[in-house]
Amino acid sequence: MIIKPKIRGFICTTTHPLGCEANVLEQINYTKTKGQLANGPKRVLVVGASSGYGLSSRIAAAFGSGAATIGVFFEKPGTEGKPGTAGWYNSAAFDKFAKAEGLYAKSLNCDAFSHEAKAKVVELIKQDLGQIDLVVYSLASPVRKMPDTGELVRSALKPIGKPYTSTAVDTNKDTIIEATVEPATEQEIQDTVTVMGGQDWELWLHALEKAGVLADGCKTVAYSYIGTELTWPIYWHGALGKAKMDLDRAAHALDSELAVKGGSANVAVLKSVVTQASSAIPVMPLYIAMVFKKMREQGLHEGCMEQIYRLFSERLYRADGQKPATDDENRLRLDDWELRADIQQHCRDLWPQITTENLSELTDYREYKAEFLRLFGFGIEGIDYEQDVNPLVEFDVIEL
Ligand SMILES: NC(=O)c1ccc[n+]([C@@H]2O[C@H](COP(=O)([O-])OP(=O)(O)OC[C@H]3O[C@@H](n4cnc5c(N)ncnc54)[C@H](O)[C@@H]3O)[C@@H](O)[C@H]2O)c1
């Protein structure tokens, strides 16, 4: 079939298999040009491995360190008449390129919050790898099915205490609007912590530890965002921020547990990037369009792959073997460039000046939209979108 983008709200309901494959290849090529990590991991589990930061983590481990990888994700395959999700095609492409280089790659398409997913991964590690050296936790989900009761709990992208009104961009109409988001209820805050907090990360590590499949010195990292006062009301001081604070709590607890065997657990605070998860957060698209323009001008631009390669090479696996610098909460900070005073001051000054008319001139909004479409495999040079393409792409994946 001929596949064209179809945008609905903040998602694109179609995807292009060849475009997604090209995205993955571009990240692999970037990693290869950066060279092999001196002290990189060899056996890696990535939870949330099919898009955004998790996919880049899997690529950094495999192509930057020759690691065997197990990837867990929750995606929909395509059928002959309907495209699958981008994460499905990304994972198929990763599998193909990894195996072409003789790298071990196993993928599980399942609910990572379930007990079954954890048990299956333990079984795979025992059978194929013995133990693992790194666990990356990169889930972004609006909902969690509780593993014991089956209850569905949903997260909320809302402020706490009072409504939040801000200038934002309506990405359907490309216009500047005033958006108001009502505050989360106590229950919604608790639920957001249940979905996006540290509990499931701890359940993963405990299941792996109990099964004896964590190698001595095993590291684990989970991803977070903090930002500045520009986004605090909706993010760090909002319901999601409470969940990310709970991730900090879990990191401290896991770090003490892993330290016994010479390992470590850290939260890595990453920069804002265009992913399916960030496009759903009110105000983020406008903030990203602003901050990207300034960071590009300053030669500081990074996408998912650049951020993650820097996390691996300059924080987690430093060539000099030294412990990386952390902030006072023991977090690894990769948002250092985004939070630079001049970058943030620029955004603060610009924010009140933005109108529908000057949006494209004063920010990288056009580039934001293009990058959003690229997430789904569209707008990629070298791909002929008038050509027939088969949405049915199969690869070796374990379905639970
Ligand atoms: N995007 C940003 O700007 C940004 C910035 C800093 C930190 N982060 C953090 O990085 C992490 C990853 O976010 P992202 O933006 O890369 O997200 P993303 O939407 O690109 O990827 C989410 C991943 O989680 C998987 N997933 C979701 N629900 C699942 C389930 N129930 N079972 C198995 N897999 C499931 C998806 O398949 C996918 O692989 C999040 O913790 C996020 O808060 C994101």
The ligand as an SDF file (V2000), in Angstrom:
LIG
                    3D

 44 48  0  0  0  0  0  0  0  0999 V2000
   11.0560   12.7580   25.5350 N   0  0  0  0  0  0  0  0  0  0  0  0
   11.6600   13.5780   26.3520 C   0  0  0  0  0  0  0  0  0  0  0  0
   11.7800   14.7810   26.0930 O   0  0  0  0  0  0  0  0  0  0  0  0
   12.2640   13.0260   27.6130 C   0  0  0  0  0  0  0  0  0  0  0  0
   13.1810   13.8360   28.3270 C   0  0  0  0  0  0  0  0  0  0  0  0
   13.7730   13.3210   29.4760 C   0  0  0  0  0  0  0  0  0  0  0  0
   13.4090   12.0670   29.9510 C   0  0  0  0  0  0  0  0  0  0  0  0
   12.5010   11.3160   29.2430 N   0  0  0  0  0  0  0  0  0  0  0  0
   12.1490    9.9960   29.8080 C   0  0  0  0  0  0  0  0  0  0  0  0
   12.6390    8.9700   28.9860 O   0  0  0  0  0  0  0  0  0  0  0  0
   11.8190    7.8050   29.1470 C   0  0  0  0  0  0  0  0  0  0  0  0
   11.3980    7.2940   27.7860 C   0  0  0  0  0  0  0  0  0  0  0  0
   10.6240    8.2840   27.1460 O   0  0  0  0  0  0  0  0  0  0  0  0
   10.5940    8.4910   25.5530 P   0  0  0  0  0  0  0  0  0  0  0  0
   10.2660    9.9290   25.3530 O   0  0  0  0  0  0  0  0  0  0  0  0
   11.8120    7.9100   24.9550 O   0  0  0  0  0  0  0  0  0  0  0  0
    9.2950    7.6270   25.2060 O   0  0  0  0  0  0  0  0  0  0  0  0
    8.7790    6.8600   23.9170 P   0  0  0  0  0  0  0  0  0  0  0  0
    7.3030    7.0820   23.8910 O   0  0  0  0  0  0  0  0  0  0  0  0
    9.5560    7.1950   22.6880 O   0  0  0  0  0  0  0  0  0  0  0  0
    9.0980    5.3100   24.2730 O   0  0  0  0  0  0  0  0  0  0  0  0
    8.4170    4.6300   25.2760 C   0  0  0  0  0  0  0  0  0  0  0  0
    8.8160    3.1560   25.2570 C   0  0  0  0  0  0  0  0  0  0  0  0
    8.0830    2.5020   26.3040 O   0  0  0  0  0  0  0  0  0  0  0  0
    7.4800    1.3230   25.7520 C   0  0  0  0  0  0  0  0  0  0  0  0
    6.2770    0.9920   26.5290 N   0  0  0  0  0  0  0  0  0  0  0  0
    5.2420    1.7870   26.8900 C   0  0  0  0  0  0  0  0  0  0  0  0
    4.3590    1.0880   27.6450 N   0  0  0  0  0  0  0  0  0  0  0  0
    4.8430   -0.1710   27.7680 C   0  0  0  0  0  0  0  0  0  0  0  0
    4.4060   -1.3510   28.4220 C   0  0  0  0  0  0  0  0  0  0  0  0
    3.2880   -1.3780   29.1430 N   0  0  0  0  0  0  0  0  0  0  0  0
    5.1670   -2.4620   28.3100 N   0  0  0  0  0  0  0  0  0  0  0  0
    6.3200   -2.4800   27.5720 C   0  0  0  0  0  0  0  0  0  0  0  0
    6.8040   -1.3710   26.9530 N   0  0  0  0  0  0  0  0  0  0  0  0
    6.0620   -0.2450   27.0370 C   0  0  0  0  0  0  0  0  0  0  0  0
    7.1730    1.6520   24.3060 C   0  0  0  0  0  0  0  0  0  0  0  0
    6.9480    0.4750   23.5460 O   0  0  0  0  0  0  0  0  0  0  0  0
    8.4770    2.4100   23.9600 C   0  0  0  0  0  0  0  0  0  0  0  0
    9.4910    1.4640   23.6840 O   0  0  0  0  0  0  0  0  0  0  0  0
   10.6400    8.2320   30.0340 C   0  0  0  0  0  0  0  0  0  0  0  0
   10.8960    7.8560   31.3640 O   0  0  0  0  0  0  0  0  0  0  0  0
   10.6560    9.7420   29.9030 C   0  0  0  0  0  0  0  0  0  0  0  0
   10.0920   10.4010   31.0190 O   0  0  0  0  0  0  0  0  0  0  0  0
   11.9350   11.7560   28.0870 C   0  0  0  0  0  0  0  0  0  0  0  0
  1  2  1  0
  2  3  2  0
  2  4  1  0
  4  5  1  0
  4 44  2  0
  5  6  2  0
  6  7  1  0
  7  8  2  0
  8  9  1  0
  8 44  1  0
  9 10  1  0
  9 42  1  0
 10 11  1  0
 11 12  1  0
 11 40  1  0
 12 13  1  0
 13 14  1  0
 14 15  2  0
 14 16  1  0
 14 17  1  0
 17 18  1  0
 18 19  2  0
 18 20  1  0
 18 21  1  0
 21 22  1  0
 22 23  1  0
 23 24  1  0
 23 38  1  0
 24 25  1  0
 25 26  1  0
 25 36  1  0
 26 27  1  0
 26 35  1  0
 27 28  2  0
 28 29  1  0
 29 30  1  0
 29 35  2  0
 30 31  1  0
 30 32  2  0
 32 33  1  0
 33 34  2  0
 34 35  1  0
 36 37  1  0
 36 38  1  0
 38 39  1  0
 40 41  1  0
 40 42  1  0
 42 43  1  0
M  CHG  2   8   1  16  -1
M  END
$$$$
